[in-house]
Amino acid sequence: MEAEAAKFIGAGIACFGMAGAAIGVANIFGNFLSGALRNPSAASGQFGNLIFGFAVTEALGIFSFLIALILLFVA
């Protein structure tokens, strides 16, 4: 296998992390919405946890994208 083909395969595999981040964000917001509809008075107390979970999940997706770019253009 050529090195160029291996770079493209590795970058494609690294992009699976972005799909996982998208699923994670959807899961976080879906569960928050479900809980907020069941108990609206407690929803405002959990908003900080919602934003923190969103930020961490998106950071992992961006990290995965960065690894894919490093594999394509640096390695």
BAVO-346753 format. One record per atom (N, C-alpha, C): x, y, z; atom name. Coordinates in pm, whole numbers. Example, Ala and Ser with C-alpha at 12.3 -4.5 7.8 and 13.67 -1.06 7.14 Angstrom:
<pts>
{u 1319&v -569&w 780&a N};
{u 1230&v -450&w 780&a CA};
{u 1320&v -330&w 780&a C};
{u 1285&v -225&w 708&a N};
{u 1367&v -106&w 714&a CA};
{u 1290&v 3&w 787&a C};
</pts>
This chain:
<pts>
{u 85&v -118&w 0&a N};
{u 0&v 0&w 0&a CA};
{u 89&v 124&w 0&a C};
{u 51&v 220&w -79&a N};
{u 128&v 343&w -86&a CA};
{u 104&v 428&w 38&a C};
{u 201&v 512&w 69&a N};
{u 190&v 598&w 188&a CA};
{u 76&v 699&w 171&a C};
{u 54&v 746&w 51&a N};
{u -53&v 844&w 26&a CA};
{u -191&v 781&w 52&a C};
{u -209&v 658&w 12&a N};
{u -336&v 590&w 36&a CA};
{u -357&v 566&w 184&a C};
{u -251&v 533&w 256&a N};
{u -262&v 511&w 400&a CA};
{u -299&v 641&w 472&a C};
{u -248&v 754&w 424&a N};
{u -285&v 883&w 483&a CA};
{u -434&v 910&w 468&a C};
{u -488&v 882&w 350&a N};
{u -630&v 906&w 326&a CA};
{u -717&v 811&w 409&a C};
{u -676&v 687&w 421&a N};
{u -751&v 591&w 502&a CA};
{u -748&v 633&w 649&a C};
{u -632&v 672&w 698&a N};
{u -621&v 716&w 837&a CA};
{u -703&v 840&w 866&a C};
{u -704&v 935&w 773&a N};
{u -785&v 1056&w 792&a CA};
{u -934&v 1024&w 789&a C};
{u -974&v 931&w 706&a N};
{u -1115&v 890&w 703&a CA};
{u -1157&v 822&w 831&a C};
{u -1070&v 739&w 886&a N};
{u -1101&v 673&w 1012&a CA};
{u -1105&v 774&w 1125&a C};
{u -1017&v 874&w 1123&a N};
{u -1017&v 977&w 1227&a CA};
{u -1146&v 1059&w 1223&a C};
{u -1210&v 1068&w 1108&a N};
{u -1334&v 1145&w 1098&a CA};
{u -1452&v 1076&w 1163&a C};
{u -1438&v 948&w 1199&a N};
{u -1546&v 882&w 1272&a CA};
{u -1570&v 949&w 1407&a C};
{u -1468&v 1012&w 1462&a N};
{u -1485&v 1084&w 1588&a CA};
{u -1582&v 1199&w 1577&a C};
{u -1587&v 1262&w 1460&a N};
{u -1682&v 1371&w 1440&a CA};
{u -1826&v 1317&w 1437&a C};
{u -1843&v 1200&w 1382&a N};
{u -1977&v 1139&w 1383&a CA};
{u -2018&v 1106&w 1526&a C};
{u -1923&v 1057&w 1605&a N};
{u -1952&v 1029&w 1745&a CA};
{u -1987&v 1154&w 1823&a C};
{u -1921&v 1265&w 1791&a N};
{u -1952&v 1391&w 1858&a CA};
{u -2092&v 1438&w 1820&a C};
{u -2131&v 1421&w 1696&a N};
{u -2265&v 1461&w 1654&a CA};
{u -2372&v 1378&w 1724&a C};
{u -2347&v 1249&w 1738&a N};
{u -2441&v 1163&w 1810&a CA};
{u -2447&v 1202&w 1957&a C};
{u -2330&v 1236&w 2015&a N};
{u -2326&v 1276&w 2155&a CA};
{u -2402&v 1405&w 2181&a C};
{u -2386&v 1503&w 2093&a N};
{u -2459&v 1629&w 2109&a CA};
{u -2609&v 1606&w 2097&a C};
{u -2651&v 1525&w 2003&a N};
{u -2793&v 1496&w 1988&a CA};
{u -2847&v 1425&w 2111&a C};
{u -2768&v 1335&w 2167&a N};
{u -2810&v 1263&w 2286&a CA};
{u -2822&v 1358&w 2406&a C};
{u -2726&v 1448&w 2422&a N};
{u -2728&v 1543&w 2533&a CA};
{u -2851&v 1633&w 2525&a C};
{u -2875&v 1693&w 2410&a N};
{u -2988&v 1784&w 2396&a CA};
{u -3122&v 1711&w 2401&a C};
{u -3129&v 1591&w 2346&a N};
{u -3253&v 1514&w 2352&a CA};
{u -3290&v 1477&w 2494&a C};
{u -3191&v 1434&w 2571&a N};
{u -3218&v 1398&w 2710&a CA};
{u -3252&v 1521&w 2793&a C};
{u -3187&v 1633&w 2766&a N};
{u -3221&v 1755&w 2838&a CA};
{u -3364&v 1797&w 2808&a C};
{u -3401&v 1793&w 2683&a N};
{u -3537&v 1831&w 2644&a CA};
{u -3640&v 1739&w 2707&a C};
{u -3611&v 1610&w 2708&a N};
{u -3702&v 1514&w 2770&a CA};
{u -3717&v 1542&w 2919&a C};
{u -3607&v 1568&w 2987&a N};
{u -3613&v 1598&w 3129&a CA};
{u -3679&v 1731&w 3158&a C};
{u -3656&v 1830&w 3073&a N};
{u -3715&v 1962&w 3093&a CA};
{u -3866&v 1957&w 3073&a C};
{u -3913&v 1874&w 2984&a N};
{u -4058&v 1861&w 2964&a CA};
{u -4125&v 1787&w 3079&a C};
{u -4051&v 1697&w 3142&a N};
{u -4108&v 1624&w 3255&a CA};
{u -4108&v 1707&w 3383&a C};
{u -4002&v 1788&w 3402&a N};
{u -3991&v 1869&w 3524&a CA};
{u -3939&v 2008&w 3486&a C};
{u -4026&v 2097&w 3441&a N};
{u -3982&v 2229&w 3394&a CA};
{u -3915&v 2314&w 3502&a C};
{u -3949&v 2294&w 3627&a N};
{u -3890&v 2378&w 3732&a CA};
{u -3742&v 2344&w 3755&a C};
{u -3699&v 2224&w 3724&a N};
{u -3560&v 2185&w 3743&a CA};
{u -3474&v 2209&w 3620&a C};
{u -3534&v 2249&w 3509&a N};
{u -3460&v 2264&w 3384&a CA};
{u -3357&v 2376&w 3393&a C};
{u -3390&v 2485&w 3460&a N};
{u -3295&v 2596&w 3466&a CA};
{u -3173&v 2560&w 3549&a C};
{u -3187&v 2471&w 3647&a N};
{u -3074&v 2430&w 3728&a CA};
{u -2979&v 2337&w 3654&a C};
{u -3024&v 2274&w 3549&a N};
{u -2941&v 2182&w 3472&a CA};
{u -2884&v 2244&w 3345&a C};
{u -2914&v 2370&w 3321&a N};
{u -2868&v 2432&w 3197&a CA};
{u -2716&v 2442&w 3191&a C};
{u -2652&v 2467&w 3304&a N};
{u -2506&v 2473&w 3306&a CA};
{u -2443&v 2340&w 3271&a C};
{u -2501&v 2232&w 3321&a N};
{u -2451&v 2099&w 3285&a CA};
{u -2472&v 2071&w 3137&a C};
{u -2581&v 2120&w 3081&a N};
{u -2608&v 2103&w 2939&a CA};
{u -2500&v 2171&w 2854&a C};
{u -2468&v 2294&w 2888&a N};
{u -2367&v 2368&w 2812&a CA};
{u -2229&v 2304&w 2827&a C};
{u -2196&v 2259&w 2948&a N};
{u -2067&v 2193&w 2970&a CA};
{u -2057&v 2065&w 2888&a C};
{u -2161&v 1984&w 2889&a N};
{u -2160&v 1861&w 2810&a CA};
{u -2150&v 1888&w 2661&a C};
{u -2219&v 1991&w 2616&a N};
{u -2210&v 2030&w 2475&a CA};
{u -2068&v 2071&w 2439&a C};
{u -2005&v 2152&w 2525&a N};
{u -1870&v 2202&w 2497&a CA};
{u -1768&v 2089&w 2493&a C};
{u -1777&v 1998&w 2586&a N};
{u -1681&v 1887&w 2590&a CA};
{u -1700&v 1796&w 2469&a C};
{u -1823&v 1768&w 2433&a N};
{u -1850&v 1682&w 2319&a CA};
{u -1803&v 1746&w 2189&a C};
{u -1829&v 1874&w 2173&a N};
{u -1783&v 1942&w 2052&a CA};
{u -1631&v 1954&w 2047&a C};
{u -1568&v 1970&w 2164&a N};
{u -1422&v 1976&w 2167&a CA};
{u -1361&v 1844&w 2119&a C};
{u -1422&v 1733&w 2155&a N};
{u -1372&v 1605&w 2108&a CA};
{u -1391&v 1589&w 1957&a C};
{u -1502&v 1641&w 1905&a N};
{u -1522&v 1637&w 1760&a CA};
{u -1422&v 1722&w 1685&a C};
{u -1393&v 1841&w 1739&a N};
{u -1294&v 1929&w 1676&a CA};
{u -1155&v 1868&w 1685&a C};
{u -1124&v 1802&w 1797&a N};
{u -996&v 1734&w 1810&a CA};
{u -983&v 1623&w 1706&a C};
{u -1090&v 1550&w 1683&a N};
{u -1088&v 1446&w 1581&a CA};
{u -1064&v 1505&w 1442&a C};
{u -1127&v 1617&w 1414&a N};
{u -1106&v 1685&w 1286&a CA};
{u -962&v 1732&w 1272&a C};
{u -905&v 1783&w 1382&a N};
{u -767&v 1828&w 1380&a CA};
{u -672&v 1712&w 1351&a C};
{u -696&v 1598&w 1411&a N};
{u -613&v 1481&w 1385&a CA};
{u -622&v 1439&w 1239&a C};
{u -742&v 1446&w 1182&a N};
{u -757&v 1411&w 1040&a CA};
{u -678&v 1508&w 951&a C};
{u -683&v 1637&w 984&a N};
{u -606&v 1735&w 905&a CA};
{u -456&v 1715&w 921&a C};
{u -414&v 1683&w 1041&a N};
{u -270&v 1656&w 1062&a CA};
{u -227&v 1535&w 982&a C};
{u -308&v 1432&w 979&a N};
{u -274&v 1313&w 901&a CA};
{u -265&v 1343&w 752&a C};
{u -353&v 1433&w 705&a N};
{u -353&v 1463&w 561&a CA};
{u -239&v 1555&w 519&a C};
{u -213&v 1658&w 599&a N};
{u -122&v 1763&w 549&a CA};
{u 14&v 1768&w 616&a C};
{u 32&v 1705&w 730&a N};
{u 160&v 1714&w 799&a CA};
{u 237&v 1583&w 793&a C};
{u 169&v 1475&w 821&a N};
{u 238&v 1346&w 829&a CA};
{u 279&v 1296&w 692&a C};
</pts>
